[in-house]
Amino acid sequence: MARTQGSHSGITGPRVRDAALKLFAQHGYAAVSMRQIAREVGVQAGALYNYTPDKQSLLFDLMQTHMTELLAACADMPDGGPPIEALENFTSLHLRFHSERPEEVFIAYMELRNLTPENFTKIEALRRSYEDGLETILRSGVSSGDFEVSDPKIATMAVIAMLTGVNTWFREGGRLSLEEVEQIYWDMVRKAVGA
């Protein structure tokens, strides 16, 4: 199939991905067709298949990219130090990373149900890796006596849920700056783990 005139894989491929991200976040994966994505990009529907095998591949790519970028950001956090410092770094990283990506976060949480079982297993493994990083911090803090947490796994899930919730209401230019929000959330996280 011939590529649409003026279409270049290095330009159109990312535009397909961006259009899918925008439309999935606005309307939900199930409600978006490949034709809508093509219309958003400005190409014929058949041309999309030069850039992606199908809609499921687009969804998986968006989620996988989000999680691999998040894990890479975690890997760049300072190593070592006391558990309280590691937890503060984790809190700050989570809020900053996610506040810059509201559409990705929405899709990462709300569209899991639309992944094929094979793709779900892959994304779930990436999510578990992220959760394990926080759980390790909490277990370390419990061992050192810095945190009082009866179940580090549940505390992990609760902290991540609380931090991710900021995406539903925080907007740049609002009443509070991101730095102020970070401080408020850090106080809540610290108290939640008994530090």
DOVEXTI-651082 format. One line per field, with one value per residue: x, y, z of N, C-alpha, C in turn; residue number from 1. Coordinates in steps of 0.05 Angstrom, whole numbers. Atoms other than C-alpha are relative to their C-alpha. Layout:
BEGIN
n.px <- X:...
n.py <- Y:...
n.pz <- Z:...
ca.px <- X:...
ca.py <- Y:...
ca.pz <- Z:...
c.px <- X:...
c.py <- Y:...
c.pz <- Z:...
seq <- NUM:...
This chain:
BEGIN
n.px <- 17:-16:2:13:-20:-7:-2:-27:2:-11:18:28:1:5:26:20:-1:11:29:12:-2:20:27:5:4:25:24:-2:-11:21:17:-16:-6:-23:7:-2:-29:-9:11:-15:-27:2:-7:21:1:-18:-28:-8:-12:-29:-12:7:16:28:6:-10:-28:-2:5:-22:-24:3:-4:-27:-18:4:-12:-29:-11:3:-21:-26:-2:-5:-28:-17:1:-24:0:-9:12:19:26:16:-9:8:29:5:-8:20:24:-5:-2:26:17:-10:3:28:13:-7:11:27:13:-13:8:28:1:-14:17:27:3:-11:21:2:-24:2:-13:-29:-10:5:-21:-24:3:2:-27:-13:12:-10:-28:1:10:-21:-19:11:2:-27:-5:16:-11:-26:7:11:-22:-18:16:8:28:19:18:6:-1:-13:12:24:-9:-10:22:14:-16:0:27:2:-17:10:25:-5:6:28:7:-22:-5:-20:13:22:-4:-26:-21:-7:-18:17:15:-20:-5:24:1:-22:9:20:-13:-16:18:12:-18:-8:-28
n.py <- -24:-24:-18:-25:-21:-17:17:10:18:-13:-21:10:21:-13:-13:21:6:-23:-1:22:-8:-20:10:20:-14:-15:15:28:18:15:-18:-12:18:-6:-22:-25:-6:-8:-27:-18:-3:-11:20:19:21:22:-8:4:26:-3:-9:18:23:-2:-19:12:-5:-28:-1:13:-18:-23:8:10:-24:-14:15:1:-27:-3:16:-13:-23:11:10:-24:-12:5:26:0:-20:11:5:-24:-16:16:-3:-27:-1:15:-17:-23:10:9:-24:-16:16:4:-25:-8:19:8:18:26:11:8:25:21:11:5:17:27:20:3:14:29:12:0:-27:-7:13:-16:-26:6:5:-26:-13:13:-8:-26:4:13:-20:-14:20:3:-23:2:22:-9:-18:15:14:-19:-13:-27:1:18:10:28:16:-16:3:-17:-28:-7:-6:-23:-24:-5:-10:-27:-17:0:-15:-28:-5:-6:-27:-20:-14:-22:-26:0:-12:9:8:28:2:0:26:21:-1:10:29:12:1:21:26:4:7:25:22:-2:-11
n.pz <- 0:2:-23:7:8:-23:-24:-5:-23:-23:-9:-2:-21:-26:1:-4:-28:-14:5:-16:-28:-4:4:-21:-25:1:6:-9:21:14:16:21:23:15:18:-16:-4:26:5:-18:10:26:20:6:-21:8:-3:-28:-3:5:-25:-22:10:-8:-22:-25:-1:-8:-29:-14:3:-18:-28:-4:0:-26:-22:3:-7:-29:-12:6:-18:-27:1:-2:-27:-15:-14:-28:-18:-19:12:0:24:23:2:9:28:15:0:19:27:9:5:23:24:8:5:27:19:-9:19:-3:-26:3:16:-15:-21:8:23:-5:6:29:10:3:-23:3:-4:-28:-16:3:-14:-28:-10:-2:-23:-24:-4:-12:-27:-17:-8:-23:-22:-10:-17:-24:-16:-11:-21:-22:-12:-14:-21:9:7:-14:21:-6:24:20:26:0:-2:27:18:-10:6:28:7:-9:16:27:-1:5:28:5:-7:2:25:-1:0:-19:-26:-11:18:-3:-24:-24:0:-8:-29:-14:3:-15:-28:-2:3:-24:-22:7:-7:-27:-2
ca.px <- 0:28:43:1:38:76:75:142:151:194:140:75:92:97:35:-4:18:1:-67:-82:-60:-105:-166:-160:-155:-215:-262:-236:-201:-264:-299:-241:-234:-174:-211:-216:-141:-127:-172:-136:-68:-92:-79:-122:-145:-107:-43:-43:-23:45:57:22:-7:-72:-106:-86:-13:-22:-52:2:57:29:26:93:127:96:120:190:200:175:222:280:265:265:332:360:340:397:416:425:412:363:293:260:302:288:213:215:252:201:143:173:190:121:85:130:131:56:36:70:33:-41:-65:-14:-33:-107:-95:-46:-99:-165:-150:-117:-182:-175:-107:-103:-84:-13:-4:-36:15:72:45:28:100:125:76:98:170:152:111:167:213:168:155:230:236:179:207:275:243:204:268:307:250:238:168:109:73:37:33:84:49:-18:18:53:-12:-44:13:15:-61:-57:0:-31:-96:-62:-72:-147:-145:-76:-67:-7:-27:-78:-82:-20:46:72:125:71:30:93:104:32:34:101:72:13:58:105:47:16:78:86:151
ca.py <- 0:68:117:181:238:279:222:203:144:185:238:200:141:186:224:159:143:214:212:144:170:231:194:135:184:225:171:105:50:12:73:93:64:61:107:160:154:160:222:254:241:262:197:144:89:35:76:66:-6:19:42:-8:-78:-61:-19:-69:-59:16:8:-39:7:66:28:-6:60:93:38:32:107:106:49:85:147:104:74:145:160:166:98:82:130:121:94:160:195:139:146:221:213:161:207:266:225:194:261:297:240:229:302:312:254:256:221:165:155:152:99:60:51:53:12:-49:-87:-78:-112:-182:-232:-237:-161:-154:-203:-161:-95:-126:-150:-79:-51:-102:-83:-11:-31:-76:-16:21:-43:-52:18:6:-61:-30:25:-25:-65:-3:20:83:62:30:-10:-75:-98:-67:-95:-61:2:2:-2:51:100:91:100:163:192:174:208:276:270:276:346:380:432:477:549:527:547:506:497:427:439:456:395:352:377:364:294:280:298:251:194:202:199:140:98:121:160
ca.pz <- 0:-18:37:37:2:53:103:134:182:229:234:223:269:331:308:306:376:401:368:400:468:462:436:485:543:519:496:523:483:466:436:390:321:276:229:284:297:222:217:277:244:175:138:106:154:115:122:198:187:162:233:278:268:305:359:414:396:403:472:494:467:505:571:562:545:606:652:623:628:700:718:684:725:788:768:766:838:887:916:989:1045:1102:1086:1103:1049:999:1013:1004:938:915:934:896:835:831:837:787:736:737:740:673:641:659:595:602:675:659:605:649:702:667:605:636:626:550:544:517:571:543:542:611:640:612:638:705:712:699:750:801:791:807:867:892:893:942:982:990:1018:1067:1090:1100:1142:1184:1196:1217:1262:1221:1198:1233:1179:1195:1123:1075:1013:1031:1051:983:946:990:981:906:901:943:902:835:855:847:772:779:807:802:748:736:752:804:877:896:861:848:902:953:933:939:1010:1031:1001:1032:1101:1088:1064:1123:1172:1135:1148:1219:1207
c.px <- 18:-5:-13:21:5:3:28:-1:10:-17:-28:-2:-6:-27:-22:-2:-13:-30:-15:-1:-23:-29:-7:-6:-27:-24:0:8:-22:-16:16:5:26:-5:2:30:11:-9:16:29:0:10:-24:1:19:29:10:15:29:15:-6:-17:-30:-3:11:30:6:-4:23:25:-2:5:28:20:-2:15:30:13:-1:22:28:4:6:30:20:-1:25:-3:9:-14:-21:-28:-18:7:-9:-31:-7:7:-21:-25:3:1:-28:-18:9:-4:-28:-14:5:-13:-29:-14:12:-9:-29:-1:13:-17:-27:-3:13:-19:-1:25:-7:13:31:12:-5:22:26:-1:-1:28:16:-11:10:28:1:-10:20:21:-9:-2:27:7:-15:10:26:-6:-12:23:18:-15:-9:-30:-15:-21:-5:1:12:-12:-25:8:11:-23:-15:15:-1:-28:-3:16:-11:-25:4:-7:-28:-7:22:2:20:-16:-24:8:27:20:5:18:-17:-16:19:4:-24:-2:22:-8:-20:13:16:-18:-13:18:11:29:-1
c.py <- 25:18:26:21:19:-15:-11:-17:12:21:-12:-21:12:14:-20:-7:23:2:-22:7:20:-11:-21:14:15:-17:-29:-17:-12:18:12:-20:9:23:27:8:11:29:20:5:13:-19:-18:-23:-23:7:-5:-26:0:6:-17:-23:3:19:-11:6:29:3:-11:17:24:-7:-9:23:15:-14:-1:27:5:-16:11:24:-9:-9:24:13:-6:-27:3:22:-12:-4:24:18:-14:4:28:3:-14:17:23:-9:-8:24:15:-16:-1:26:10:-17:-9:-20:-28:-14:-10:-26:-23:-13:-9:-20:-27:-22:-6:-13:-29:-13:0:28:9:-12:16:26:-4:-5:27:16:-12:8:28:-1:-12:20:15:-20:-5:23:-2:-22:7:19:-14:-14:19:14:28:2:-20:-8:-29:-18:17:-2:18:29:10:8:25:26:7:11:29:19:3:17:30:8:8:29:21:11:22:27:1:13:-7:-7:-30:-4:0:-26:-22:0:-10:-30:-14:-2:-23:-28:-7:-9:-27:-24:3:11:26
c.pz <- 0:24:-10:-6:24:26:2:26:26:12:6:22:28:1:4:29:17:-3:16:29:6:-1:21:26:0:-1:11:-24:-16:-19:-24:-22:-14:-20:14:3:-27:-6:17:-11:-28:-22:-5:21:-6:5:29:3:-9:26:24:-11:6:24:26:3:8:30:16:-1:19:29:5:1:26:22:-2:6:30:14:-5:18:28:2:3:27:15:15:29:16:18:-14:-2:-24:-26:-5:-10:-30:-18:-3:-20:-29:-11:-7:-25:-26:-9:-6:-28:-22:7:-19:2:26:-2:-15:15:21:-10:-24:3:-9:-30:-12:-4:24:-1:6:29:18:-2:15:30:12:3:24:26:6:13:29:19:9:25:24:13:19:26:18:14:24:24:15:17:23:-7:-7:17:-20:6:-24:-23:-28:-2:1:-27:-18:8:-7:-30:-9:9:-18:-29:-2:-6:-29:-5:6:-4:-28:5:-1:19:26:12:-22:4:25:25:2:9:31:16:-3:15:30:4:-2:25:23:-5:7:28:4:15
seq <- 1:2:3:4:5:6:7:8:9:10:11:12:13:14:15:16:17:18:19:20:21:22:23:24:25:26:27:28:29:30:31:32:33:34:35:36:37:38:39:40:41:42:43:44:45:46:47:48:49:50:51:52:53:54:55:56:57:58:59:60:61:62:63:64:65:66:67:68:69:70:71:72:73:74:75:76:77:78:79:80:81:82:83:84:85:86:87:88:89:90:91:92:93:94:95:96:97:98:99:100:101:102:103:104:105:106:107:108:109:110:111:112:113:114:115:116:117:118:119:120:121:122:123:124:125:126:127:128:129:130:131:132:133:134:135:136:137:138:139:140:141:142:143:144:145:146:147:148:149:150:151:152:153:154:155:156:157:158:159:160:161:162:163:164:165:166:167:168:169:170:171:172:173:174:175:176:177:178:179:180:181:182:183:184:185:186:187:188:189:190:191:192:193:194:195
